[in-house]
Amino acid sequence: MTPAPVRADLTGHTLTVSGDIDPLTVVSVRKQGESLIASAPGDLTVDLSELGTAHSVVLSLLLCWQRCAARNGHSLRFSGASDQLVALASLSSLDEQLPGFRNQTPG
C-alpha cells in the first residue's frame, strides 16, 4: 500500500494537513506549514481530519507550528484529530499544550 502524499494547504484561516506523516516526511511538511503560517492573515485552525497517521512526529510537528505561529503573532487551534492522536497527546501530557486536543476525548 502506497502512503498518502503529505501536504499542508491554507484556505482562509484554516490550515489543513493531510497524508501519512512519518519521520521521513515530517521535515518537508513542517517547512511547508511554517511558510503558510508566516503568510497567514491571523489566527488559524489546523484541521487534522485528513491526516492518515498518528505518530509522535506529528505531535512534534504541531508544536513546531505552534512556535512558528507565536513568532508571527498568531495562535493555532487544532481540530479533527484522530482518537489515536488525541490518546498519544494525552499520554504525553501534550493535550494541555495543544488547544483543541483537551476537549476531544479518545474513543
Secondary structure, 3 states (H helix, E strand, C coil): CCCCCCEEEEECCEEEEEECCCCCCHHHHHHHHHHHHHHCCCCEEEEEEEECCCCHHHHHHHHHHHHHHHHCCCCEEEECCCHHHHHHHHHCCCCCCCCCCCCCCCC
